[in-house]
Amino acid sequence: GRYTGQQLDEKLEETRVLALGEGTQRQVLLLVRPSIPEPDVAWEDIYKEARHTYSGGGNGLVQRLISNEAHAAKRERYERDRDIVETEEDELATAEKVVLLVSRILNNKDSLPGHVYRKLVEAFHRRAHEEDGSTFENDGNDDRLDNLSGAKKRRQDTHAVIKYVTATLLETRPGFGSSPSMTEMTATAVESLVFGEVYDEVFEEIEEEKKPLDDDLLEKIVNFERSQVHSSDDDDDDDDSAGHTHTNYKSYVSEAALNCLHCLPQAHSAVDKLRYCVLFLEKISDFFSGIDNAGAMGADSLLKMVCQHILMAKVYAINAQVTFLEEFARDEQLLRGREGYALVTLQAALHYLNSSNNFEADIFSNDD
């Protein structure tokens, strides 16, 4: 509550807020996320140019000469698409069908969505390198780091690519917009494919922005672990100091939960990162319920356990990982319940860890 209130005061004009749990008996949680600005006006021209250069539907001499081959190929693609659509639900879930169909269309160079997709991804990479072209050559120069951390250009460009590719796909394949759930699955599939092309550049920008926080957090974790080793040595010589250290703190950690956290850097889309976040909380809950005499886990207990696992996992650029989710996780994904709750919990835990100067007292104390 206190964390969310502080964030609302500090970033009200820069953020959007989701209320999780409205209309249910659950406590309503507020999820603070960055606002998505309108794409740079240049993207409208880039999009128009991409459409203008598409010749797949033309009627020129070349198209007429190869019409038979083109029609045969089109017929083959249609048959494959129909096979996917007509596959029974127990063999292939609808969401998986959508992913396969979207992937086939966007990877088809002869389709309008596929052409737009390639042109916009090329434009993204070109703009990313133009943004810091001179600084790429200056090894050791801090100008490049300042360029990356001082703006959100790559993130804004990614939103533009996703927006225009999705719009083109819905325009040419209206079936993908037949219902809100179908549109959501389609947008999620587009995002996953786009991030397959641009993730490294986008995450580099976020990583540089959050580098001071992540470096500071890692230093505090290392210092805490070092203090536990020293305290353990002291305890061997002084029984009176027992109870003031937590040398057995590793025994309170779920290996399965740690594995979920370690998968975050390997996931290159918001939907995949969210899945690991949900699994992370589920594994903590399973671990806690298996402890003898464990009662119901309260919010404070969960927060401390999440903090302990983050501390133990030492995930690469953990603040940047969560910032990526704040930026790119779709509202529809977060409002499902578990996904939004997982992100809110990680936000609160990271704020707690980033603010703490005494992990032993703040994270491992038994005082509630």
Secondary structure, DSSP 4 states (H G I P E B T S, - for coil): -HHHHHHHHHHTTTEEEEEETTTSSSPPEEEEEE--PPPPTHHHHHHHHHHHT--TT--SHHHHHTHHHHHHHHHHHHHHHHHHHHS-TTTS-HHHHHHHHHHHHHT-TTSHHHHHHHHHHHHHHHHHHHHTHHHHTSTT-THHHHHHHT--HHHHHHHHHHHHHHHHHHHH-GGGGSSHHHHHHHHHHHHHHHHHHHHHHHHHHHHHHHHHHHHHHHHHHHHHHHHHHHHHHHHHH-GGGTTS--TTGGGGS-HHHHHHHHTGGG--SHHHHHHHHHHHHHHHHHHHHTSTT--PPPHHHHHHHHHHHHHHH--TTHHHHHHHHHHHS-HHHHTTSHHHHHHHHHHHHHHHHHH-S-HHHHTS----
